[in-house]
Amino acid sequence: MERALEFESRKMSNMSSSDRVAASREAKSLILALNEVYKETKDPELMDIMKLLTAKKQKIEKRLKGVPSV
């Protein structure tokens, strides 16, 4: 949970494409890990954190798709 909050507060400006890919993968793994805990506890705070991470992941992926391939 601490890693998820730290990831959410990280700045995402001035990232290279490879940094964005790594951040997207990290977000996905954090979301999946939190989801496993959420299935057990049904803690609404976990759901809120997952929503924040998902929104940030979508922004990163949107930027990745907008960057032309070389």
Phi and psi restraints in degrees (value plus and minus 20) as a CYANA .aco file:
   2 GLU   PHI     -84.5   -44.5
   2 GLU   PSI     -61.0   -21.0
   3 ARG   PHI     -82.1   -42.1
   3 ARG   PSI     -58.1   -18.1
   4 ALA   PHI     -85.9   -45.9
   4 ALA   PSI     -63.0   -23.0
   5 LEU   PHI     -87.8   -47.8
   5 LEU   PSI     -56.9   -16.9
   6 GLU   PHI     -85.6   -45.6
   6 GLU   PSI     -62.9   -22.9
   7 PHE   PHI     -82.1   -42.1
   7 PHE   PSI     -62.4   -22.4
   8 GLU   PHI     -84.4   -44.4
   8 GLU   PSI     -53.2   -13.2
   9 SER   PHI    -106.3   -66.3
   9 SER   PSI     -26.4    13.6
  10 ARG   PHI     -87.5   -47.5
  10 ARG   PSI     125.1   165.1
  11 LYS   PHI     -97.4   -57.4
  11 LYS   PSI     119.5   159.5
  12 MET   PHI    -135.0   -95.0
  12 MET   PSI      -7.7    32.3
  13 SER   PHI    -104.4   -64.4
  13 SER   PSI     136.9   176.9
  14 ASN   PHI      37.7    77.7
  14 ASN   PSI      20.9    60.9
  15 MET   PHI    -120.6   -80.6
  15 MET   PSI     123.7   163.7
  16 SER   PHI     -98.8   -58.8
  16 SER   PSI     149.7   189.7
  17 SER   PHI     -81.6   -41.6
  17 SER   PSI     -60.5   -20.5
  18 SER   PHI     -86.7   -46.7
  18 SER   PSI     -54.0   -14.0
  19 ASP   PHI     -85.4   -45.4
  19 ASP   PSI     -59.0   -19.0
  20 ARG   PHI     -86.0   -46.0
  20 ARG   PSI     -60.8   -20.8
  21 VAL   PHI     -82.2   -42.2
  21 VAL   PSI     -65.2   -25.2
  22 ALA   PHI     -83.1   -43.1
  22 ALA   PSI     -61.2   -21.2
  23 ALA   PHI     -86.0   -46.0
  23 ALA   PSI     -59.1   -19.1
  24 SER   PHI     -83.8   -43.8
  24 SER   PSI     -62.4   -22.4
  25 ARG   PHI     -86.4   -46.4
  25 ARG   PSI     -59.5   -19.5
  26 GLU   PHI     -84.6   -44.6
  26 GLU   PSI     -62.0   -22.0
  27 ALA   PHI     -81.4   -41.4
  27 ALA   PSI     -62.9   -22.9
  28 LYS   PHI     -81.5   -41.5
  28 LYS   PSI     -64.6   -24.6
  29 SER   PHI     -86.4   -46.4
  29 SER   PSI     -57.7   -17.7
  30 LEU   PHI     -85.0   -45.0
  30 LEU   PSI     -63.1   -23.1
  31 ILE   PHI     -82.8   -42.8
  31 ILE   PSI     -64.2   -24.2
  32 LEU   PHI     -85.1   -45.1
  32 LEU   PSI     -59.4   -19.4
  33 ALA   PHI     -85.8   -45.8
  33 ALA   PSI     -63.7   -23.7
  34 LEU   PHI     -84.8   -44.8
  34 LEU   PSI     -54.6   -14.6
  35 ASN   PHI     -84.0   -44.0
  35 ASN   PSI     -58.7   -18.7
  36 GLU   PHI     -81.9   -41.9
  36 GLU   PSI     -61.4   -21.4
  37 VAL   PHI     -88.6   -48.6
  37 VAL   PSI     -60.1   -20.1
  38 TYR   PHI     -81.9   -41.9
  38 TYR   PSI     -57.0   -17.0
  39 LYS   PHI     -79.4   -39.4
  39 LYS   PSI     -53.6   -13.6
  40 GLU   PHI    -101.0   -61.0
  40 GLU   PSI     -63.2   -23.2
  41 THR   PHI    -119.9   -79.9
  41 THR   PSI     -47.1    -7.1
  42 LYS   PHI      37.3    77.3
  42 LYS   PSI      14.6    54.6
  43 ASP   PHI     -96.1   -56.1
  43 ASP   PSI     100.0   140.0
  44 PRO   PHI     -84.6   -44.6
  44 PRO   PSI     -45.6    -5.6
  45 GLU   PHI     -85.2   -45.2
  45 GLU   PSI     -57.5   -17.5
  46 LEU   PHI     -83.4   -43.4
  46 LEU   PSI     -60.1   -20.1
  47 MET   PHI     -82.7   -42.7
  47 MET   PSI     -60.6   -20.6
  48 ASP   PHI     -83.5   -43.5
  48 ASP   PSI     -61.4   -21.4
  49 ILE   PHI     -85.2   -45.2
  49 ILE   PSI     -62.4   -22.4
  50 MET   PHI     -81.8   -41.8
  50 MET   PSI     -58.0   -18.0
  51 LYS   PHI     -84.4   -44.4
  51 LYS   PSI     -62.3   -22.3
  52 LEU   PHI     -83.0   -43.0
  52 LEU   PSI     -64.6   -24.6
  53 LEU   PHI     -84.3   -44.3
  53 LEU   PSI     -59.8   -19.8
  54 THR   PHI     -83.8   -43.8
  54 THR   PSI     -61.8   -21.8
  55 ALA   PHI     -83.0   -43.0
  55 ALA   PSI     -63.1   -23.1
  56 LYS   PHI     -86.4   -46.4
  56 LYS   PSI     -60.7   -20.7
  57 LYS   PHI     -81.7   -41.7
  57 LYS   PSI     -61.6   -21.6
  58 GLN   PHI     -84.5   -44.5
  58 GLN   PSI     -58.6   -18.6
  59 LYS   PHI     -83.7   -43.7
  59 LYS   PSI     -61.9   -21.9
  60 ILE   PHI     -82.9   -42.9
  60 ILE   PSI     -66.0   -26.0
  61 GLU   PHI     -86.8   -46.8
  61 GLU   PSI     -53.9   -13.9
  62 LYS   PHI     -83.0   -43.0
  62 LYS   PSI     -61.7   -21.7
  63 ARG   PHI     -86.6   -46.6
  63 ARG   PSI     -56.6   -16.6
  64 LEU   PHI     -83.6   -43.6
  64 LEU   PSI     -61.5   -21.5
  65 LYS   PHI     -91.6   -51.6
  65 LYS   PSI     -45.6    -5.6
  66 GLY   PHI    -100.6   -60.6
  66 GLY   PSI     -37.4     2.6
  67 VAL   PHI    -102.6   -62.6
  67 VAL   PSI     103.7   143.7
  68 PRO   PHI     -88.3   -48.3
  68 PRO   PSI     125.0   165.0
  69 SER   PHI     -97.7   -57.7
  69 SER   PSI     128.4   168.4
